[in-house]
């Protein structure tokens, strides 16, 4: 940590040179809910006033890039109080993302952090946001510090050496809740060295990674992953290349007897019948792979990969598919992947930190703002154990000058390595639309559905959210609107008291400088 402190202090030298942009904002909402406690038996209504002042601070310079966001969510309840006896609640939220150049073209430092609120209990109703008084949300903080060396030599050799330390901590005093989400420290080290010199027939790449997760909850699995690999290629002609791959994989997960440690190697070829098509095949000891990479047009990309491995945690056959088409204002995509991962990596390796990024990768709509933020819903997304994830999804987006539409359908299977009671299949999707109507008014609609079936007891859990309303832009900086929202969770696990129905009527006003 002392080394990280020195690097952070050095990075402050670039802040003085940066050009700053400060963007304040303010929003206000009046919210009527007919079930503020999300109760299945004792439904109570309330009128809630929400005020959210915020500011975004951006700095850009040759040596320093920073984005920082501060926001306070102030909630006033008319008829009810939270579990601490307060009718006025203040929820602070903070995000920070920085990249500093310590030595030009050599040494860099990433520092990210966040403070906010997130779903925290497996044993209560899964609230969408901070409005409902369910007692199932906790303050948390997270940070990531990552110094790294990245450089390309004059001979065309690229190298990257990165160290990373991440922490997630939840403010949980209840021991039962502490069993649900695990405070954890994550460490990761990466080394990549490759020769991709232009015009060279011979290419090579060396890589090594080591990562570990140490969880505060001793009953949860502690994880360590290590791997090293070498990739070689020699171009015989404009259409043919010889390729080889070898490596070593070593994985340890407490209490889990799964996977195979050891080495592997394979050899094969790549064929380039056209500049837009590549076919590759590898076969060897304990590892085989076939892939197709095709760009039939400037806007279309197709990648298909099939593997069979006898080394690692996910042994056997696996596939991945990535198809994407990009238009001037629209995009169509289809993806499928199989991987061993966990919530910490899904959270901390996302584009932003929790709770903005959905650990499942779904563009779920935040009922507060109507924007495609994400939040974990139900038990399916709460455990922090390592798991095998098989996920396929199809989506379409259109972003016109005034009309915007997004459609996403997904299917996901999870096989947890420790908490097997959370193994299950989930299928769902969401649709969002903003459609111009008349006189500056637009219709806004949202539909989100998630259906999960658990393997251990066959229980089903269905979460749905519908939203419809109107909004009007009063100026380039200001808009207002109103909408109706319906949320429901229907679970067969009645002993957990997860079922609820809620209607909301909302009027909102938003100003962004």
C-alpha positions, -999 to +999 in steps of 0.1 A: +000+000+000+030+024+006+040+020-030+004+027-042+005+058-020+037+071-036+023+065-071-009+083-063+010+113-049+031+115-081+000+113-102-013+145-086+014+165-105-007+162-137-039+175-121-027+211-121-022+209-159-056+195-166-085+214-182-116+212-160-152+209-169-178+211-141-214+202-149-240+207-121-275+191-122-306+190-101-337+168-102-369+167-082-396+140-081-429+135-064-436+097-060-468+080-048-464+043-040-492+020-029-467-004-012-438+014+002-426-017+022-430-041-007-451-063+015-472-092+003-496-089+033-495-054+048-494-030+019-490+006+030-490+037+007-469+068+010-460+100-008-423+105-012-404+137-022-370+132-038-344+159-044-311+150-061-285+177-064-253+165-082-222+176-100-199+160-126-162+171-126-141+162-156-104+169-161-083+163-192-046+168-199-017+151-216-008+134-184-040+131-164-077+121-171-103+122-144-141+118-142-157+123-108-194+124-099-210+135-067-247+132-059-270+133-028-304+116-029-326+133-003-359+114+004-388+127+025-415+103+035-450+116+044-465+086+063-437+062+072-401+059+086-372+037+078-358+011+103-338+038+121-369+059+127-361+086+101-387+101+078-359+120+059-331+100+045-300+112+027-281+087+004-247+100-008-233+086-040-198+091-053-178+077-083-143+084-094-122+072-124-087+084-131-057+075-153-024+092-147+007+091-169+036+090-145+064+084-171+054+092-207+048+061-228+060+039-199+044+041-165+007+047-158-017+046-128-055+039-127-075+048-096-112+041-094-136+043-065-173+044-056-196+049-026-233+042-028-261+018-020-267-017-032-291-047-025-276-066+004-299-094+017-309-128+004-337-130+028-360-101+020-377-086-010-354-074-038-361-037-041-353-019-073-340+013-057-337+033-025-373+044-025-389+013-009-384+009+028-375-028+028-343-027+048-325-048+022-301-021+010-267-013+024-241+015+019-209+002+004-176+015-009-152+001-034-119+011-049-093-002-074-057+009-076-037-004-106-002+008-116+011-006-149+039-004-174+029-003-210+053+004-239+062-005-275+099-007-284+114+004-317+116-033-327+078-037-325+077-055-291+047-046-269+047-053-232+023-047-204+029-053-167+000-046-145-007-049-107-042-044-094-057-043-059-095-039-055-117-038-024-155-040-019-169-034+016-205-033+027-218-015+058-236-045+073-241-049+111-265-078+109-247-111+109-274-128+088-270-101+061-232-105+063-237-140+051-253-127+020-227-104+005-190-108+012-166-080+018-136-090-003-101-079-014-091-088-049-055-089-062-045-094-098-012-094-117-008-095-155+022-098-178+018-096-216+048-095-240+044-098-277+062-093-310+037-080-336+062-061-358+049-052-392+063-072-420+077-100-397+068-136-407+074-148-371+051-136-343+050-146-306+032-137-275+038-145-238+013-139-211+008-147-174-019-139-149-024-144-112-055-134-093-070-141-059-100-131-039-099-130-001-134-128+014-141-116+049-167-144+053-147-175+062-175-198+051-172-185+015-147-199-009-113-182-012-101-183-048-067-183-065-061-185-103-028-187-121-021-193-157+007-188-183+007-193-220+028-188-252+014-183-287+036-187-318+029-180-354+048-182-387+034-169-420+041-193-448+024-172-475-003-145-478-029-172-472-013-197-448+003-196-413+015-222-389+004-216-353+012-232-319-001-226-284+009-240-250+006-231-213-001-240-177-032-235-156-034-238-118-066-230-098-076-233-062-110-228-047-115-237-010-139-265-005-144-272-041-131-303-058-134-294-094-111-288-123-077-301-135-044-283-130-015-289-154+000-280-188-013-282-223+000-276-259-014-277-294-004-269-330-022-261-362-027-236-389-045-204-400-060-199-434-068-165-450-088-172-482-098-135-483-086-104-464-119-105-445-120-142-435-097-162-412-101-199-403-079-214-376-075-248-361-054-262-332-051-297-319-028-313-294-024-326-258-053-317-235-064-288-258-081-282-291-096-252-307-113-241-340-123-205-349-138-185-377-134-147-379-153-131-408-161-095-418-185-099-447-190-061-449-176-029-433-205-029-408-207-066-400-184-088-379-187-125-371-166-145-346-172-182-338-149-202-315-152-238-303-128-253-277-122-286-259-099-285-229-088-311-202-071-284-181-088-257-159-120-255-140-143-255-170-131-287-187-147-303-217-163-285-247-172-248-247-182-223-274-184-186-279-203-166-305-201-129-313-220-114-342-224-076-346-239-053-373-235-016-370-256+009-389-254+047-388-280+050-360-286+013-351-268-018-339-278-055-339-258-081-319-259-117-309-235-131-283-229-164-265-201-172-240-191-197-213-167-186-186-157-191-149-162-159-131-176-143-099-194-112-089-163-093-078-147-097-112-180-089-130-184-058-109-148-045-108-140-052-144-171-034-157-171-001-175-181+016-142-183+003-106-213-010-087-241-004-086-242+011-120-230-021-138-251-051-137-231-082-126-251-102-151-244-078-180-281-070-186-292-035-196-319-034-169-338-001-167-335+018-134-371+027-124-358+059-108-345+076-139-357+054-168-321+051-179-305+017-186-286+015-154-286-019-137-292-035-103-291-071-092-326-084-089-336-114-067-313-141-053-299-150-087-274-121-087-264-119-051-239-146-042-202-138-045-190-173-051-172-184-083-195-199-109-196-212-144-217-189-165-232-198-199-249-168-214-265-160-247-282-128-257-296-110-287-302-073-289-311-043-311-306-006-305-317+024-324-307+060-315-323+086-338-325+123-334-356+120-313-367+083-313-347+058-293-353+021-289-335-008-273-345-045-272-325-072-254-334-109-249-311-133-229-307-168-215-282-176-187-273-206-168-252-204-136-234-233-118-220-221-085-189-238-072-199-233-036-235-221-031-251-247-052-286-237-040-283-207-063-277-229-094-303-222-120-315-210-154-327-175-161-344-161-192-356-126-197-355-094-217-363-058-218-376-032-242-372+005-239-386+031-262-388+069-265-413+079-293-421+116-303-458+123-301-468+160-304-456+195-294-423+184-279-439+156-259-426+120-262-439+087-250-415+067-228-420+031-222-401+003-204-407-034-200-384-057-180-390-094-174-368-120-157-377-156-151-354-178-130-357-215-122-335-229-094-320-264-098-320-274-061-358-273-055-373-264-089-385-231-075-394-203-099-389-166-094-404-141-118-396-104-116-414-079-139-415-041-143-437-021-166-435+017-171-453+041-193-454+079-194-448+112-211-419+136-211-412+170-226-380+189-232-385+225-219-351+235-231-317+219-240-310+217-203-344+210-187-371+185-191-401+173-171-426+144-173-448+119-155-452+082-156-469+051-141-448+021-130-458-014-120-433-038-103-439-074-092-419-103-078-434-137-077-413-164-060-421-201-051-398-197-021-426-184+001-405-189+033-383-160+022-412-136+018-400-124-015-434-117-032-447-082-037-467-059-060-462-022-063-478+007-083-461+041-086-472+074-100-443+098-105-439+134-116-403+146-122-383+176-132-347+174-143-321+202-149-286+197-163-264+227-168 
